[in-house]
Amino acid sequence: MRIGITCYPTYGGSGAVATELGLELARRGHEVHIISYASPFRLRGEFTERVTFHEVVPADYPLFEQSPYALALAVKQHEVALREELELMHVHYAIPHAATAWLAKQMLKGQRDLKVVTTLHGTDITLVGQDPSYFTITKFSIEQSDRVTAVSEYLKEETYRAFGCVGCDVQVIPNFVTPAHFHPATDGSCRRALAPAGHKILIHVSNFRPVKRIGDVIKVFAGVRRVLPATLVLAGDGPDRDLAEQEVDRLKLSRDVRFLGKVDQVAELLRGSDLFLLPSQNESFGLSALEAMACGVPVIATRAGGLPEVVVEGETGYLAPVGAVDVMIERAVALLEDGAVHERLRHAAVARALEFSADRIVPRYEELYQGVLRD
């Protein structure tokens, strides 16, 4: 198949999954064309056979106070679909990608029938799409897509609740991991680079938005640090980083907290860690938790959104109510102090993650594509 993929290239679950999907499809012999304003970070800057990146460059014109990226994207999607004879456009994150793909489809009428597949990832439904400025176009774009998928049952139900989407059949295809990249450590080299000997290593990876509740991450770590020698590794960046640094200073934890900023390849960091913290206000799925589990790292997270569909309570980690810092501290300390329990959860986490391996999930997208092309 000849497939177009549009996603946000920046750090975040939707861009990561979209890019990894493109790479996996290419490995399976499909021709993939990724269309965005920058090369996605998971492309790793390397040449990959059957994967081509097409950059969208909006016009810089004084009349435009803000560059009309969406229109430029629609034009590029139309251009690539026509020149490369694409059979379908798979867009990740509804706004504006599903709307621009629909525009490209209309521009191609009479030349080819470009199918549009939209994958909903989270805040495009739970936050951005429900804003009055975008609600109508989000609903329209979902309803006009030839196929719609969501990354969790929670997000599917939230889509129906928020938008109605009469006539939509939202299919759940969860996020996935590639075991070749995300796997347990084979030696202790990862740990030695992160923390002093004897320290337990806790890690959090995100884009540091308010929904991630970075303050709770630090509070949980502070509670653990009162009991055990430990290091907290924070990978990522975003609007709440300054607040996080101030909280670390206030609690006098700076010697044991490492801010690494944006890291393209987090697997090595995960392999060197003992516990992954994800106390989010909401997660549509929790890709970072799945990647941690694939590396043999148990997870302590909130019982919010799609996280219970990923983290199995008492088997691959623990779930707590949003904001229940004391509960998370108690669970973390108990887990880190009991080597046998930690080992059991570590092995169970890897086994659970394999249920979401690329070899199991990507064929479901291929089946979806084949179905839409038969219509």
Secondary structure, DSSP 8 states (H G I E B T S, - for coil): -EEEEE---SSSHHHHHHHHHHHHHHHTT-EEEEEESS--GGGTT---TTEEEEE------TT-SS--HHHHHHHHHHHHHHHTT-SEEEEESSTTHHHHHHHHHHHTTTT---EEEEEE-SHHHHTTTTSTTTHHHHHHHHHHSSEEEESSHHHHHHHHHHH--TT--EEE----B-TTTS---SSSHHHHTTS-TT-EEEEEES---GGG-HHHHHHHHHHHHTTS-EEEEEE---TTHHHHHHHHHHTT-GGGEEEEE--S--HHHHHT-SEEEE--S--SS-HHHHHHHHTT--EEEES-TTGGGTS-BTTTEEEE-TT-HHHHHHHHHHHHH-HHHHHHHHHHHHHHHHTTBHHHHHHHHHHHHHHHHH-
